[in-house]
Amino acid sequence: MKIRKGFVSNSSSSSFVCDVCNEECSGMDIGLDDAGMYECSNGHIFCESHAIGEDIDFCNLSEEDKRKYCLVYMPDYCDKDSVSKMREEELDDFFDDEVMCEERYSMPPDRCPCCQFEAMAKEDMIEYLLYKVGQNKDEVLAEVKEKFGDYDTMEKELKK
């Protein structure tokens, strides 16, 4: 079975893998909500249990708090003028239609364990290590090929 990171739109099956604990959830036409996961605005996917801070109960936010939330966490959707002009019912509709759906796929970085360096996604770790040693992926591949010759040899050496 192929494991895909993120949402797969051209397939009837989807799969999500947590960047923190590597838990995998897959199924027919599932989304992050079904998987019990979030994706932050930087693309990290993580289980609900790894989210930093409290979940926001959008249904019970005051009108003022909804306006503040829009400006702070959703600047691509809201600007000061549009938010200040929204009637309360428009604001409620916006939260029902936009925020409730979008938050799962664009969790703010301050709630993401990877963005806050409480955990590190494998891809981020690889990029950092490549940066640290001053090599790119092609240079590392050439070095590994020269040193080990084949995958089995490399795997045996790394497990020692």
Helices and strands as residue ranges (DSSP letters): E 13-17, E 24-28, H 32-35, E 37-39, E 45-47, G 48-50, G 58-60, H 63-73, H 80-85, H 88-94, I 95-99, H 100-105, G 109-111, H 122-133, H 137-148, H 151-158
